[in-house]
Amino acid sequence: MSIVRLAARAALFGKSLRRKHLRASLLGAAAMSSSLVAPHTLHAQTRADGRNEIFAGSELESYLRYLQTLGKSKSYPWSIRAFSPSEIDSLAPTDSVHPWARRYDLDHRTTRRGLEWDYVRPQATFYLNTAYPFGGNDGAVWQGKGLTSSLQAGISARWGLFSAVIAPIAFRAENQSFPLMRNGETGRGQFADGRWPQYVDKPQRFGTMPYSRVDPGQSTIRFDGFGVAAGISTANQWWGPTDDYPYILGDNAAGFPNVFFGTSHPADIWIAKLHARLVYGQLDQSDYSPVTGPENFTSLSEPGTRRFMAGLVATLQPRGAPGLEIGGARFFHSASDPLGYFFSVKQLKLPFQVLFKGGLPAEVDSGAKGGPLAGLKENQLASVFLRWAPPGSGFDLYGEFGREDHSLDRRDLIVAPDWAATMNIGFRKAWASPGVIRAVRAEAFTYERAAGSRMRGGGATYLNGILRQGHTERGQILGANVGPGSGSAQMIAFDRFVSTGRLTAFLSRETQHELSPGYLSGPAKQKVRDVLNAFGVEGTRFIGPMDVIARVVFAVDVNRNLRADRANGNFAIGVRQGF
């Protein structure tokens, strides 16, 4: 706890103390992470039931994915997450020959017990940024400059075909001042996105005061039986097989309230196994959104501060091709019903809508001029993806191709398949030896605007001209945590799992801002990209009933805000307490 006290005192007593205590934080966190390298035996180790903590994008979920590719559990689709308790039963390793067997009760279960309940272990985490906000894939938490504190706890229960997890999270960001990118806005608008203040709800800073929130977090109540799944949830979802940069849904923002229906396990349709989920929910905006006015749609200039969400994701595992899964997803943002109803019949049909915009009815009440007048009150994100993980190989290859909005017709799709398109490709490779798993993983995500946008206009990722919140929930992007519009991101990491915990080292590069393509006159522009380069080490250490988590990341933002280079240190220390 000394590191936490140092960080808190630094935030309270000024810059001189911050510099001195930051050095202490760095040394302490680095020592915590590097201690994982020592393969000594942990005494009096407590075995925890981690099944109720396998959330979408979590550390335990990633560990199970490695065990699956190493042949410790059966082949199972990884593109519709989070997993249900019964799915986790299926994914659990069939033997105890793996590094964390003594730490977590992940044993394979074939029979159900009576009423079961357990704690979601309380976890307190403290983050410190030295120069500007930095962080992502952390759910509802927003890590501003200065100290950010979060606390999560909860309870889970399971009885027959019913299960529930209630795991709220609370956080407080100190939200210290730093230079903003000038966006031409005034008032609250000055805190909005620097490049696209009128087309995405992604604040650079959440005002001038500390920013805090209590969120329902990873909470779900569900039914799984007779091949069917249904429930209500605020937990994060992860669509597609990606590891760090999901195009449609991941754990970068808070989960949103939703109801879902689908298959409880892949259904055998002979030629393949089919797994699917249909989701309807509500999306909210931050206090710094470009959309103002009433909650519900009144006009194209006031589309409503509240949005309806409808989506469908599905995978196929072809017969005779073990380890292969193919799938796709559609996610719709829709303006709220002008009469104030939560949804309309038309909105319920959105996931099954025709593929081309030319087949949609015109919005006769729109005031748009020029171009097709169809689908103006909705915005679609769609993707197709593939994952190949040959059983027992330790190898996991995946890719995803995504599109923002519809093509006009079949000819438009053929002529411009790259219009508002994204591409993600990655792999994971693990090697196991007694008591140790070593792995390397890498991923590349590109969402650069097509050359055709020079004449056609539009075609930017995560932005929308009518539903101007963009692809966000309460000010954070629902998909990949990279700048909206146009750009790319890459990551490579090394993981090492031993009986005492985990050590990870990674290197990443992410585009935060990029000038739009277009015809230019005069001298060439030199600073057209704002690129964030980061190197970090993080780890988890098992100490008795506690898991201690530490992270040290050095980041250099080249051409920050399309102006000058700026460095940042990101430090984290957390404790997850067992009972």
N, C-alpha and C positions, 0 to 999 in steps of 0.2 A: 504493500500500500504506500510505501514511501514515494514511489514514482507518481502516484496519483496526487499526494499532498503537494509534491513539488510543482506539478502542472497547475494545480488549483491556485497555489500561492503566486505562481508566475502570472496567471491571468489577473490576479487582484492587485498586485503591487508594482506593475509597470514593466517597462522594457528591459531595464538593467537586470532585474531578477529573472525575467523570462529567458534572457540569453544564458545566464548561469545555470538555471534549472533545466533548460533545454539540453545542455550538454549532459547533465546527469540522467535525463530521460533517455537520451540516445544510448548511453553506456549501459543503463539498466535493461532496456528493451533488447539491445543487441546481445547482451549476455544471456538473457532468458531464451532468445531464439537459438543461439549457437549451442546452448547446453544440450539441445536435442541430439547433437552429433554424438555425444558420449553414450556408448551402448551399455551403461551400467544397469543393473536390475533395480527396479522400484520395489521398495519394501512396503508391506501392508497396503497393497494396492486394492482399491475398492472397485467392484464390478458394478457398473451402472447400466440401467436399461435405456439404451439410446434410441429405441424404436420410435418413441414419441417426439424425437428431436430431429428426425430426418426430413427437414423442410426443403423446399425447392431451392437449389443452389447452395445448400449447407455443406459443411465439411464432411459430415457423416455420409451424405448422399454421394459425394465424390469418391469417398473411400469404398462404398458399396459398388460403385461403377468399376473401379479398378478390380475388385474381387470378382465381379462378373466376367470381365474380359480374361481373367486368369483362370477361369473355369471353376470357381468356387460356388457359383450358383447358375441356375439355368438361364438360357437366353431370354431376354425380355425387352420390349420396346422402352426406349429412354426418352421419348419425345413428347410425352404427356405427363407432366409433373405439376404438383406434388403427388407422391404415391399415397395410396390408402394403407391402413394397417394390414389388410389382407394381402395387398401387393407386396408390402415389406416382408411379410411372412414368406412369400414366394421368392423374393430376392435375397433373403438371408442365406449366408454361406452354409453349405452342407457339412462342413467340417470345421474344426477349431484351429487349423494350422494356418493362422494369419496373425500379424503383429498385434492387433487390438482385441484378440479373443479373450484375454484376461481382463480387459478394461470394460468392454461393453457386452451386454447380453444380446447378441445378434444371432443366436442359434436358430437353426431352421425349425419351424413349427408346422406340424401337420394336423394337429387337433386344437380346437378352441377350448378355452377354459370358461368359467362362469364370469361373473362381473370382475373386471380388472380395472385398476386405476393406478396412477402414478403421478409424480410431480414432473413438470417441465422444469428442469433445474434452473434456479435463479441465476442470471448472468448480468454482471455489471461490467460495462466497457467504457473506457475513457480514451478519447481521441484528441490529438493536438496538431493543428496546422499552423505553421509559422508565418506564411505570407499570403495565402489565398485558399479558398475552399478546395478540397481535394478528397476524393473518396467515391465509391460506387459499389453496386451490387451488395448493398447493406440494408435493403428494405426501406422502411419508413424513415430511417435516420438520414439527416442531412448534416454533413460535416463542414461547417463553416470555418473561417479563420479563428484561431484561438482554441479554447477547450470545448469539446462536445462530450456530454455524458449520456449514457443510455442504460436502461434497466429493463430486463425482460424476465418474466416468470409465468408460471401457469400450471395447469393440471390437465390430465388426459384420462379418458375412461373408455372402456370397450365392453359391450354386453351383446353377445350373439351377433346379429347382423348390423348392429348400430355402434357407432364410435363417435367420439368428440374430443377435440383439443381446444382449450381456451388458453391462449398464450399472448396476452397483450404486451405492448412495449411502450415505454415512455422515454423521451429524450429531451435534452436541452442543449442548444448550441449557443455558445457565448456570442457568436456572430459579430466579431470585431470588424472594424472598418478596414478597407483596402481599396486601391484605385479601381474604379469600375470602367468598363468599356463604354464610351459615349455612344448612345443610340438615338440621340435627337429628341428623347422624350423628357417630360418634366413630371414633378410630383412622384407618385408611386411608379409611374412608367419608367423612371430613370433606373430602377432596380431590375427591369426586365432584361431579357436576352439582348446582348450587345449587337448582334447581327440581324435578328428577326424579332424585334420587340412587339410587332403587331400580328405575328403568325405562329407563335408558340408560347406556351406558358412555362417558361424555364428561367426563373429569376437568377440573376447573378448573385444577389444577396436578398435575404428576406427582411428588408427594412433595416432600421438602425438599432433596434432593441434586440435583446436575446430572443431566440426563436425556440419555442418548446411545443411539444404536442404529446398527447396520449393516444395511441393507435390500437385498434383491436388486434393487430398483428397476425400471427399464424394461427388463427382460430377457425375451426371447421366443425360442423355437425353433419354427419353423413350416414347413409344406408348403403350397404353392399350385400346383395343377395340375389340369387336366381339369375346371375349373369348381368345384373343391372346395378348401376351406381347413381345416387342422387343425393343432393345436399345443398347446404348454404355455407358460405365461406367468406372470409376476408383475407385468407392466406395468399401468399405469393404463388403464382403459377409460372411454369417455364415450358414454353412451347418450342419444339424442335430439339435436335440433338446437340446444339452448340454448348460450349463450356464457359465462355466469358462474354461473348457479344451476341446475345439473342436478338433477332430482328424484331419479333413481335412482342413476346412477353418473357420477362425474367424477374430477378429480384432487385433491380436497381431502384424502383419506386415502391411505395407501400402497395400492398394488395388492395383491391377494391371490393366492395360488397357485391356478391353475385350468388345466383342459383345455378346449379349444373345438373346435367343428366348425361348418362352414357353407359358404356360397358364397364363392369367391375373388373374384368380381366379380358384379355384378347379372346374374341369369339371365333371358333373354328368354322370357317365357311368353305372348307375343303381346299380350295386353291390357295388359301392364305388364312392367316389369323388377323382379324380386324379388331382394332381398338379405337374408340372414338369418344369425344366429349363435346357436348353442346353447352354453351355458357351464355347467360344473360346477366348484366350487371349495371351499376351506376358509377360514373366517373365524375370526380369533382376537380375544381381548380383551386389555385392558390389565391391569396389576396392581391397578387401582382399580375394577374392574368390580363391580357388585352381585351377580353370579353367583359362587358359591363351590362347593366340592366337587369331584367327579371331572370328567374331561374329557367323559364321555359321559352321556347322559340316564339319570337314575335315578328322578326324580319331578318333579312340576310345581314343587316348591320348589327342586329341584336339577336344572335342565334341561341342565346340562353347560357347561363353559367353552369348548368347541369347537363350532362350528356348521358344518353342511353348507350350501352355496349351490348353487342351481340356477336358471338363467335363460334366457330366450329373447328376442331382439330381432329385429325384421324391418322392412323398408321396401319400399314399392312406388312405382315411378315410372310413372304411368299413360301409356299411349301417347297421343300427340297433345297432351300438356301439358308442354312442355319446362320444366325448372326446378322442377317440382312433385314433392315426395316426401311420402308418407303412411306412417305406421308405428305400431308399438306395441311394448311390452315388458312382460315379467313377470319379477319377481325374487323368489325365495323364500329366506328363512332357514329352516333346519330343524334340529331337535335332532339331535345325533349319535346313531347307532345304539346302543342300550343294550348290545349284545353287543360293541361295540368295533370293528365294521367301519367302513371309511371311508364306505360308502354302502350303501343298500338299493335294491331294485328300485322300491319305492314312491317313494323320493326321486328316482330317475332320471325318473319319470313326472311330477314336479311341474310343469314348465313347460307340460304338456299337460292339466293338471287342469281339471275343470269350472269354469265361471265363477262359479257361485253356491254359497255355503256350504251351503245346504240340500240340495245334491246330494252332499255328502261323507259318508262313513261316520262314525258316532259314535266318539269315542275312549273305548272302554269301560273303559280302565284309568285314566282321569282321575278326579281327585277334585273336579272343578268342580261347583258348585251353581248351578242356574238357567241359562237361556240354552242355546244350541246347544252340544253337546259335540263338535263336529266341527272338525278342523283346528287343534287346540290346540297341536300340536307344530310347526306351521309358521306363518310370517307372510309374507304376500304384499305386495309393492308393485307396482303396475301403472300403465301410462300409455299414452295415445295421443297422437300428435304429428303436426305438419304443418310443412313448410317450403316456401316458394315463393321462388325466386331466378331470375327471368327472365334468360336468358343475355344477357350484354353490358350489362345495365342498371346494374350496381353495387349493386343493391338485393337485400336478403335479409330476408324476413319469416318469423317462425316462432312456434309456440305449442305448449304441451304441457299436457295435463290428466292429473292423476295421482290415484290412490286408494290409501290404506293399507288392506289387508285386503279381503275379499270383501264384496259385498252378500249378504244372506241369501237373497233370491230376486228375481225380476223386479219384483215389486211394491215391494219395499224399494228397489230401484234407482230406480224411477220416483218414489217418494215422497221419497227422500233422496239424490239424486245427489251432493250436496255433502258427504256424510258422510265425514269423514277425507280430504277432497279437497284437491288443490293445483292452482294455475293459474299458468302461466308464459307470458308473451308478450314478444317482443322484435323488434328489427330492427337491421340494419346497412346503411349506405349509403356507398358509396365513390365518389370522383371522381378521375380520373387526368389528369395533365398531364405533359409531358416531364420525366422524372426524379423525379416526386413523386406520391404517392398520399395523399390526405386522406380521412378517413372519420369518421363519427359512428356510434355504436352505443348502444343503450339496452335495458334489460331490467327487467321487473317480475315478481316471484314472490310469490304469496300462498298461505299455508297456514293461514289462520285457522280455528279450530274452528267447526263448524256450531252454530247455535242449538239443534238437537236434542240436543246433548251435555249440556244442562242436565238433561234427564230420563233420557237413555239411558246416559250414562257412556261413557268411552273416546273414540275418535275423534281422537286426537292424532297428529301426524305424527312419524315416526322413532322412536316409542316402542312398547313391547310389554310386556304384563303377564306373559307366560310366558318368552319368550326376551328376558330383561331387558337384554341388551346393546344392544337397539335396532338401528338401521340404521348400524352402525359397524364399523370395523376398527381394532383396537388403540387405541381411545380417541378416534378421529376419525370424524366423520360421512362416510359414503361418498358422499352426495349433496351438496346445497347447504350451504355453510359458514355456516349461520344457526342460531339457537337452536331446539332441538327443542320439540315441543308445538304451539304456535300462534303465528302472527305473519306477517311479510311482509318483503320486501327489494326494493330498487330500486337501479338503477345507470345512469349515463350517462357516456359517455367520448368523447374525441376522439383519433384516432390520426393521426400524420403519419409517412410513410415517405419517406426520401430515400436517396441512395447511401451516405451515411455512417452510417445507422442509423435509429432510430425514436424518436419522442417521443409520450408518451401522458399526457393529463390526465383525471382521472376524479373523480366525485362519487358516493358511495354512502350508503345508509341501510339498516340491517339490524336486525331485532328479535332480541335475545338472550334475553330472558325476557318472558313475558306471563302475567298471572294468568288462570286458566281462567274461561270464562263460567259464570255461575250466578246464582241468585237471591240478592240481597244484602239485608241489613237494616242499619239504622243509617246513619251518615253515609257519603257516597260516598267511595270510595278514590281518592286523588289520583295515586299512583305505581304504576300497574298495568302499565306497560310499561318495559322496559329497552331503549333504542334506541341503536344505535351509528351515529353520523354521521361520515363520513370524506371528506377531500379529499386527493388525492395527485397527484404527478407522477412518472413513471418513464420511463426511456429506455435505449436500447442504442446504444453508440458503437463503430464499427469502427475499430480502430487497428492497422494492420499485420495480423499473424496473430491478434490478440486482439479479442474482443468484451468490452467493459466495460459492465456493467449497473449502473444506479443507481436508487434509489427514495427518495422522501420523502413520508410520509403523516402528516397531522395528523388525529387522531380525537378526538371528544368523545362519551363514553358518557353519555347523558342518563338519569338515574335508574339508574345502575349498581347492579346487584344489588337493584333496586327501592328504592334509598335515595337516594344523592346523585350529582351529576354528577362525572365524572372525565375528564381529558384524557390523551392518550397521543401520543407521537411514535414513529413507526416508520421506521427508516432501513435501507437495504440498499446494499451495494456488492458486486459480483461480477466475476470475470474468467473468461472461457472462452478457453482457449489452443489455438491451432492448431499444426500441425507443419510 
